[in-house]
Amino acid sequence: MRVRRRETPVVSVYQLKPKFQNLLRPLTAALASAGVTANQVTVAAALISIAEGAAIWASNGANWALFLLPPVLLVRMALNAVDGMLAREFAHKSRLGAMLNELGDVISDIALYLPFAAIAGVSAILVGLVVAIAAATEAAGLAALQIGAPRRYDGPFGKSDRAVFFSALALALAAGIEPGRWTSGVLIAGAALGLLTIVRRVRAALGKP
């Protein structure tokens, strides 16, 4: 008799999404009534992300720019949730919207996180590696559609998890903790979690436990 191996559940911030959406539902309804479209919200989220990333890069990771990252990420996550609800619940779905949503996420991640490479003492190579793997996790999630599976969001290092990860890193640096071996260790851990996320998404898309 073959015993089926049970998959260990992975905790992710993404699991909080339904509760987050419920909090934002009144705002979403108000925006819909005002004529705001899902695509406009998607573009706004990307522009805010680019502006914050530019601030971190231009200031070489000044404390004020790093302290701004967590609230900016929270706003980005809220806008991402709102554009999805506008699309689903207020008939704003479109093929252009689907493309903007996926492209906006990847562009925002690159814009927000790659500037950490400009901070003295932080490994630019490791930052680039984490950002590249993050983009690959989203590609893995999208690749599931090519084989007839649903878009995958599995894993311990999805978009929301990366937001928490880099927010914590930014706050630690802004608080005056000097970068060094610990930042390299943290980034290596982020890269490892990203690779695990890719594996999870591929296996889930293929229907493997």
N, C-alpha and C positions, 0 to 999 in steps of 0.2 A: 504494500500500500504506500503510495507516494504522499508524503506530507508536504503541503504547500507552505512555503515560507511566508510569514507575515511581514509586511513592510513596516518599518519603524516610522511612525508619524513624525513629520517635521514641523516644528513651530515656526510660524511666519507672521509678520505684522499684517500681511495681506488678509489673514483670517479675520481681522477687525474691520474689514471694509464694509460689510453690511451695516454695522452700527454707525460707522462714520457717515455713510450715505443717508441714514435716517436723520442724523443731525442736520444734514445739509439740504434735505428735501424742501423745507419752506423757502430757503434761499433760491433753490433751483426753480421752484414754481414762480417766484417773483421775477427772476431773470427771464423766464419764458414769457411771462405776461408783458414784460418791458420790450420784448422783441429781440432779446439777445439770443444768438444761435450757438449751437454746440461748437461749430468750427471757430467762431470768434473766441470762445473760451479756451479752446485748444491752443490757438495762436497766442493768446495772452499768457498762458502758462509757459510757453516756450520763450517768449520775449522776456518775461520776468526772470527766468532761469539764466538766459544769456546775459542779462544785465548784472545779475549777482555774480556770475562766473567772471565777467569782465572786471568787476570791482575787486575780486580776490586776486586776479592775475595782475591787474594794473598796480595794485598796492603791495604786491609780493606777500600776500597773506597777512595784511594788517589786522590787528585785533578787531576793529570795528567791522571789517568785512566778514571775518570769520564768525563773529557774534550774530551777524545778520543771516547766516546760512540756515540755522534751524527754523526761524520763522518763515523764511522764503520757501523752504522745502515744505513746510506745513501748508502754506498758501498754494504751492504747486499741487500738492496731493489733493487739496480741497477742489481746486479747479479741474483736476483730472477726474475726480468723482462727479463733479457737476456736469462736465461735458458728456460723460457717459449716461447720466440720468436724463439729460436733455435729449440725447439721441434716442434712448429707449422709451422714455415715458412721454415725450412731447413730439414724437415723429420727426426728429431731426436727423435720422440716419441717412447717410449718403456714402457713396464709394469714395468721394474725396475726403469725407470726414474720417473714414476708416484709415486711409493712408496718412492723413495729417496726425491722427492719434498715435500711430506707431512711429512715424518719423519724429514727431514732437518729443516722444519719450526718449528716444535714443539721442537726439540732438541736445535735449535738456540735460541728460546724464553727462554727456561729454562736456557741455558748457559749464556745468556746476562742479564737476569733480576733477577734470584734467588740470584746472588752475592750481590745484594743490602741489603740482610739480614745480611751481614758481616759489614755493616756500623754502627758504634756506634750511638745510638739514633734513628735508624730506626727500626720499629717493624718487627722482623723476621717473626712473625706469619702472619701479614698483607701482607708482601711481598710474602710469600708462598701461601697465599690465592689468591692473584691476579694472580700469575703464574699458580696455579691449575685451576682457572676459565678460564684463557687464553687458556690452553690446552683443556678445555671442550668446548670452543667456536669452536675450530677447529674440535673437535670430532662431534659437532652438525652439522657443515657444511658438514662433510663427511658422516654422518648418512643419509643425504638426498638421497645419492646415493642408499642406501639400499631399499628405497621405490620408486625408479624410478624417483626421481626428480633430477634436476641439482645440482652440488656441490654449496653450499650456501656461499656467502661472505657478507651477509647483516649485518647491525648493526653498532653501533657507536664505537665499540672497537675491530675492526679487526686487522690484523697484522700491517698494516701501521699506524693505529691510536695508537696502543701500542708503536710503534717506536717513534712517536712524543711525547707521554705521558712520556715515560721513558727518552727520550732525554731532555725534559724540566726539569724533576726532577733531572737528573744528572747535568745539567748546574747550576741549583739553588744551589745544594749542593757544587759543585765545586767552585762556586762564593763566598762561605763562609757563606751561610745561614745555621745556625745551625738546625739540624733536631729536631723534637719534635712533638707537637700536629699537626702542619700543615702537616707534612709528613704523619702522621696517617690519617688525613682527606683526603689528596690527594689519598692515597692508598685505603681508603674505597670507595671513588668516583670511582676509577678504577675498584674495585670489582663490584660495582653496575652497571657500564657501561658494564662490562663483562657479568653479568647476563642478562641484557637487550638484549645484543647481542645474547645470547643463545636463549632467547625467540623469538626474531625476526627471527632467522634462522629456528627454529622449525616451527613457524607459516608459514613462507614463503614456506618451504618444503611441508607443508600440504595444501598449497593453501588457507590459511586463511588470511584475511585482517588485 
